[in-house]
């Protein structure tokens, strides 16, 4: 990675660490102030609108980042398309909120949905400013806006939860987060930023954004399908327990992976505009990412019981059993996340959509068979979904000439070997302390993390 890429990684890394501290601290406090049922109601409401949340941007964010050339009419059209879809979905969700709440037999979901739609009114300018800042590689500005929004949203959620607002607390927190981040990013807006929308170039932009939008939609809605299916078939509380178990791999992807992934797409796009062959570094980046992040997920899988109880409390014991399987599934998928980000930068929107379609088709088939049983079997089923995704990703890379099957398998060997060693070490640690949940779970997690880090380094 070039010096500019290293500098960007440091900036995004600082942002990620600080945001993790803010969001994670808030989630710990809220998890102890609210019941599993209240948290489950918010999670299901969020899952129910994730499709519209993705569509509201009309896919323009990736267009603004990856387009070879941009002019003012194109930027205005991107804003117009984002406004059209965002406002339409805000109205649709506002009107449909009672029906969605009735489907899940939980009235508070309607209130959460209507509050969250406020963020849809801010989305067009938020998408525009973020896309233009990312294209210009102005990650310091994004850092300030993102962290200020996260701090304001966390303070709002914790304060309202303490005051007894229940699920509504997190809904207002998400709105405040977006409002503060938007305000600061608009104040530091790049020169290409516009206020007045248009639709004059919608045909040329939609030809690009259609596939991007479909791919992003699949990537966003897929992880939430677990909660939607389980929430309907088994109830709100089981959905909350599954969501809490999914928090373990989600924390890593939401907070540890972004220092690499959030800069990779714009960096690859920048390399292409500069005439650099981005294909040459793909396998190197994939191997490094797999050797770092997948073993961490395996280590978390072996220590999921003390992590969950130590962080969220004893009321979340039902989340322990599915957690290791979800971490293993995420470790398998994680091997190919860099490929996803690189394909975005290369402009392979159609191929990304087809890859996501294969994964989510497998997920729906798995949930149709297992969501009526229990959350542990659903978690086990996610491993099969990850294997389908891995096979489809390898086939896609070969068909595009990005690598050969032999080269890909060779690049996976170090990561698989490290994961195996870390997994065995984690199981040995668990057996040594007698299994079960330690009396001091946080101390046990810290001790295990230190030992597993030594094993990983070795």
Secondary structure, DSSP 8 states (H G I E B T S, - for coil): --HHHHHHHHHHHHHHHHHHHHHHHHHHHHHHHS-HHHHHHHHHHHHHTHHHHHHTTTTHHHHHHH-S---HHHHHHHHHHHHHHHHHHHHHHHHHHHHHHHHTT-THHHHHHHHHTHHHHHHHHHHHHHHHHHHTT-HHHHHHHHHHHHHHHHHHHHHHHHTT-THHHHHHHHHHHHHHHHHHHHHT--TT--SS---TTHHHHHHHHHHHHHHHHHHHHHHHHHHHHHHHHT-HHHHHHHHHHHHHHHHIIIIISHHHHHHHHHHHHHHHHTT--GGGGHHHHHHHHIIIIIHHHHHHHHTHHHHHHHHH-GGGGGGHHHHHHHHHHHHHHHTTHHHHHHHHHTT-HHHHHHHHHHHHHHHHHHHHHHTTT-HHHHHHHHHHHHHHHHHHHHHHHHHTTS--HHHHHHHHHHHHHHHHHHHHHHHHHHHHTTSS--SSHHHHHHHHHHHHHHHHH-
